[in-house]
Amino acid sequence: MELFKNTNFDFLGKKWPFIIASLVLTVAGLSSIAMKHGLRYGIDFKGGALMTVKFASAPPVEKIRSAMKGDVSVTTMTGGGAVNEVEIGTELANETQLAKNREDMEAALYNAFGQPNSGKLDLNNAGEQAIASRLRDPLAGAGVSLSEQQLHDLAGGITSYRDKQAGGLITDFNQLSSVPGVNQAVLGVLEGQCYLAPFHVLQVQVVGPKVGADLRNKAILATLYALAGMLVYIAFRFEWIYGLGAVIAVFHDTIITVGLFSIFNEEISMTVIAALLTLVGYSMNDTIVIFDRIRENLKLSRREPLDVVMNKAINQTLSRTIMTSGLTFLTVIALFLFGGPVLHGFSFALLCGIIVGTYSSVFIASPIVLFWHNYTDKKRVARVPVTAAPSRSEPARKTPSRAAK
Amino acid sequence: MKKNLTARTVIIVATILLCIYGIIGFPTSGAAVKENIAKNIRLGLDLKGGTHLVLEVQVQDAVKADADQAMDRLKDDLKKQNIQWTAMDRNDPQTVQDADKVEITIKGVPSTQSSDFRNVVNEHYSTYILTAVNSTDYTMKMKPSDLLDLKRDTVQRTMDTIGNRIDQLGLAEKSVQQYGRSGADYEILVQLPGVDDPARVKELIGTAAVLEIDDVKDGPFPTRDALLAQHGGVLPLNTKPVKAKPRGSSDGEQWYLVSKSPVISGREMRNARPGQDEYRKWETSFTLSQDGGRRFGRYTEANIGNRLAVVLDNQIVSVATIQSKIEDSGRITGLGSEEESDDLSKYLRSGSLPAGVKYNEERSIGPSLGADSIHSGIMAGIAGLIAVIIAMLLYYKRSGVNAVLALILNTVVLLAAISYFHAVLTLPGIAGVILTIGMAVDSNVLIFERIREELRSGKSVVAAVDAGFSKAWWTIVDTHVTTVVSCCFLFLFGEGPVKGFAVTLTIGLIANVFTAVFVSKTIFDYELSNQRQLGTLSI
C-alpha cells in the first residue's frame, strides 16, 4: 500500500494562507492570554495548597464549600477517568500560611464528613503504619495473636486492597473479608476501632509561591538554552538560516499551543511542560527531515531555483511526514481518550502540538529559509552583475550554500 | 557487509539477553518476574504514590546561635580581664537571605582599654572580624569563609538528623538529599515512596523546631500585660516574655519572663527519651554535647533552686526546677503522664535540629491515584502501540514486521537502561518514552520510504535496501543529535521533572539508533541473503 507516490504539490506557492492562519492563531492565543490576565498555571507554577479528594458518591460540593473557611475554591473534576472527584484549593499565600491552610482544609473535611469525635481511625485515609499500630493491642485483646511481621502484612493487605482494588475507597467492612488474614475476629476488631469515611484524599500538593516562580523560570530558561543549542547544531550542519528557521518554527508551535491552552482554559502544569518539550523535539525532528532532503537535492540539482528544490523535497518526504505524524497522532489520541485525568493536559498539548508542528516545518521553517535566500540573492545580483561560478569543491555533506544564479 | 551477518546477529542476541536480564533478572516463577520488574524499574513518586517534601533550612538560626554563644563567652572573657563595656547585643535577621547580616554590636568600651579589647577578640574569636565603629563602639561579624562552613555544616547536620528520624518509619526506600535550586542552596529534598501521610513525616522531622533552655526570671502571669505591669511596664534588660503552650483547652494563658540568651540551645541537645523513675513516675532523660554539658554544669551548679524553661519555637513546653548540678546528662522528673513524657522527649529531640526548617513544597500522592495513572497510562500506551503496529503492518506489509520488532526492542533496551542506570521512571519520563517511540517509528518510516523511492527508480532490491539505509542514515543522525543536544541543555539547566524527561529521551534515542538502523538492517540482510534468486521485497 502506498498513498503518496510521486506527488507534486506546490506547497511553497500556497504558503501565505498558512502563514496568515498561523498569525491569526498566534494573535488569538496571545490576546486570549492578555484578556485572561496571564495563563492558568497549575499549582506547580503559581504556588498554593491543593487537595484532590475522591468521594464514595456524587460529591456534595455545596456542603464542602460551606465547611471550608476563607478563600477556598472547590471544583468538580471532569474528563478522563475522574469519578466523584473534587479539587479543594487555596492559592497565593506565604509558606507558613499555606501549611496552615492545608491543615485547616483537611480538618474541615474531617469535621464535615468524618467522625472526628468517635476516637476511631478513618480506614479510608490511614497509612499502613497507622493501621498497624492502631490494631496491635485490640487484636491481642480479642485473642488474635499476630507477630509484628504478620501485623504489618495484614495492614499492608488492607491498604493495598483499598488502593488497588477498591480505588481508594472502602464502603463496607465486609469488602475486606477477601484480604488475606482477615477473618471474622479481625473484622470485629476493625469495626470496633475504625470507621469508613465517605471520602479518600487522593493527592495533596502544597507549593510555596517562591518555589513555583522558580520552577517556572527554570523550565523556561532550560527550554530557551535547549533551543539555542539546537540552533547552533543545525547552523553547524546546514547553514545558520536553517537553524534560525527551524527554531522559529518550533517557537511558533510552542506559542500557538500555549495560546490554545489559554483559549480552551486548560491548566499549565509541570506535565504540560514535559509535553511542550516533547512537541519541541517532535517538530524539530520533522523540520530536520525536510531540511536534510533539501540539502541532498541541492547537491544533485544546482541549476534549479530554491523554491522548486524545496517543493520537491517536501513532496518526496510527504509520505513519511503523513505516516509519522499520523502514527504519532494515533498514540496521542489513545493517550487523550484513555490516559485519565493526570495525563489530560499532557495529551492535549501533544494533540495540538503534532498538528501545528507538522505544518510548521512545511509552511514556516522552509519559507523562512526561502525568504532569506531570495533576499540575499537579489542583493548579490544587484551588487555584482557578473556572477561567480559556484564552487564545485564543497565538502561532502556540509553547508548547502546557494550560489547566486 | 553480508559476511559479518553472524557477528552482527551475535551482538544483537547478546544485547537482547542482557536487556532482558536487566529487566526481569533470573526469574524462577511467574510471580518472580513481576517482583523483579517492580524492583528493577523504579517508579517515581508521581506514579507510585508517596511523599515529597522540600524544606528550607533556616541557616540564619545557626548563625544567630553562634553569635549568641560568642557573646556569652566574650562577656565572661571581658569580665575576667576587667574590660568595661556598656552594651552588647546582636541584630535579628529573619530570612535565609539575610543570614550573612548577623552582627554583634559592642558599645562603650573605654578608649584606654581598646588595645586590650582587641587582643581578647583577636585571640579567642578567630572566626569573627572586629570592626571599630568609633573610638568606643565595635561590631563583630563572622568571617565569610567560616560563615560558609557554618551554613554548610548546618544543612548537612539537618540532613543527617532528618535522615535518622525518618529511619524510625522503617522504610525500604527513602531519599534525603540537598536540593540545588538556583539561589537557594539551603534546601533539602525528602522523598518517601509509599508514604502518603505527610503529617506523620512532618511530626517526625519536627516542624519549626528551634529549641532553647532558658533561665526563668519570673512568672507565671495570666496575661502579657500582667507580666509587664509587674515590672513597671518595661521589660528588664536581656529578658523576653514567652507564652506557655496550653495543655488543655480549659487552661488560661500563662506567661513567663525568661532570659533572652539561652542557657543551652537545641544544637547541644544530643538525645532525649521518655522513661519512668524508681517510683514509676514519668520522666524524660536527655543528653547534651560535651561542650554544652560543661556550660550547663557550671550554670546549674550556681542556680540550684531556680527554674528553667524548655522553649520550643518561642513557646514554653515545660518548666522545671533545678534540683542539682547537671552536666551532660539529666532528667526532667515529675511529669504527669506517659504522653507528657513522650511529647517532651520528642520536643527535646526535635530541638537537635541545628536550625529551624520551613516547608517550601509538599506533595503527597496517594497510592491509589498512582495506581490509577499507571493503569490508564499503560492502557493508553498499549492501545497506541497496537494502533501503530497495525498501521505499520498494513502499510509496509512484511517489512513492517521489521519496524515492529525494532520498536519493541527499542522499548526493551530503554527499560533495561533505566534499570541498569538506576534511573527513576516518572510521568515526564514517560513523555520522553513517547517521543522516543515517535522518533523510532519515524526512523523506520524514513528508511522504508527511502527504500521504496530507490526501488521506484529501478534499483535492485539489495541495492535499494543499502541505498535506503545509507541515505536515511544522515537524516537520522541529524534528528537524533539535535534532540540529544537539546537534552543536554535540559539536563544541565532544568529542574527535577525536566531532567527526568531529558535522561529518558537520551537513553531512548541512543537505543533507537541501534534498533532502527543496526538491528533493522541486519534483519533485512538476513532475509535477503536467504532469498537465492533476488526477487521482490515486501514493502
Interface residues (C-beta under 8 A of the other chain):
Chain A: M1 E2 L3 K5 N6 T52 K54 G80 G81 E95 T96 A99 R102 A126 G127 Q129 A130 T159 R162 D163 K164 G167 G168 H200 V201 L202 Q203 V204 Q205 V206 V207 G208 K210 V211 D214 L215 K218 A219 L221 A222 T223 Y225 A226 L227 A228 G229 M230 V232 Y233 I234 R237 M270 T271 I273 A274 A275 L277 T278 V280 G281 Y282 M284 N285 I288 V289 D292 R293 E296 Q316 T317 S319 R320 M323 T324 G326 L327 T328 L330 T331 V332 I333 A334 L335 L337 F338 G339 G340 V342 L343 F346 S347 L350 R397
Chain B: D46 G49 V54 E56 L169 R181 S182 G183 A184 V195 D196 D197 P198 R200 K358 Y359 N360 E361 E362 R363 S364 I365 G366 P367 S368 L369 A371 D372 S373 H375 S376 G377 M379 A380 G381 A383 G384 L385 A387 V388 A391 M392 L394 Y395 K397 L427 P428 A431 G432 I434 L435 I437 G438 M439 V441 D442 V445 L446 E449 R452 E453 R456 K471 W474 T475 D478 T479 V481 T482 T483 V485 S486 C487 C488 F489 L490 L492 F493 G494 E495 P497 V498 F501 L505
